[in-house]
Amino acid sequence: MRLSAHYNKTIIVIAISVLLTGAVIYYFAINYIARTQLDRDLTEEIDEVLDYVKLNHQLPRQVDFDEDVTVFTKTDLKYLPRRFFDTVYINPKGKKSEAGRAVSGLIYLKDGNYKVAITISREDTEYLVQIIAAITLLLMVCLLLILFLTNRYILKGLWRPFYDTLYAIKAFNVSDNRNLDLKPNKVDEFSELNTSVHTMSTRVKNDFQNLKQFTENASHEMLTPLAVITSKLDTLIQDETIKPELYDQINDIYAATSKLSRLNQSLLLLVKIENNLIDDVEWIDLNILISEKIKLFNDLISAKHINITEKLEPKKVWVSKHLIDILLNNLFSNAIRHNVYHGELIIKLTAEKLSFQNSGSDKLLNGETIFERFHKGNKSEGAGLGLAIVKNICSIYKWHIYYGYLNSLHAFQIVFPGDRDSL
């Protein structure tokens, strides 16, 4: 969930809670005020009755009370405190029952005491309270709507610089010569963020360039002495006067030097792949390229008497020709080197996936470590970088590579993401 959504959710929950609490308090406050006003009116009414009795020494008639309902009941009580209470009001005109408010008290006359009860309608007051409550509810809904629209559109504009910076960071490529393009902003926090990100990107680019230069220089400097050593070893091997035991040692040195040269080239290639320094992409007919590779590796396949089966469907991919060539070389080399004599090699290509299945050891390999650098079997003579290079190449093009063991065959399967790379 986005930060703006969290903020909107928090603001709306708080606003609703505050408004509902305020509405309840407001409703009871209005009710209290309305009831107090009714009690004040009833107090005036009963005071007028008492003044009338005191002045005229008789009870007033009902016609003297407008729409108020006044009831006099003779009683033997000597004392009755004044009391206000809710009751039912019978409208004299419409003869209908309504909510009412009443007051009761005691009147003293010569012929005895009377209990007086004056009842007035509170329908108008309740109607007013309902109108006020409806208006308050409408204002709450309008306020919430305004808050929602404000948070959705105004805050979205306020957060636009943040998303611009985030987009620039996602598009940032450490190997690109262009600097990180960040728009200036008037908000101090976003401006400080842009400054920090720009400083960090500059430092990362400088570190990358230094590391790249060091790697290239080191690789180049290593190649020269390796070439000299190889050349000298070639000369020594061709010398017929060398003793047989010394000849075997020279061959061991020659093999180690060749391995070191291949390791140097593989590591340099990994650095280039991981930093996306190879971008000569084009449409490649993968089925045709695999057929050519089969012919190229035919001598090695025949040397082990491997039975090869190919099922290739047309498939075009948008890749670097250099990288796809390396990927296929490593897959073929891996399937042949770790195969057995008179073994099987099955190559399948469809629009969705490419798979290499080969016979070999009868044990399932560790699928989690097999693609790590320098991971190799006990009998492997390679540098342990082939499958790591394959995985890195697949990562560049968002392909997924899997290892499995089924029917005594080791299988490496590359799954293409849908058909978006296909024509």
Order of alpha helices (4+ residues) and beta strands (2+ residues): alpha-beta-beta-beta-beta-alpha-alpha-alpha-alpha-alpha-beta-alpha-alpha-beta-beta-alpha-beta-beta-alpha-beta-beta
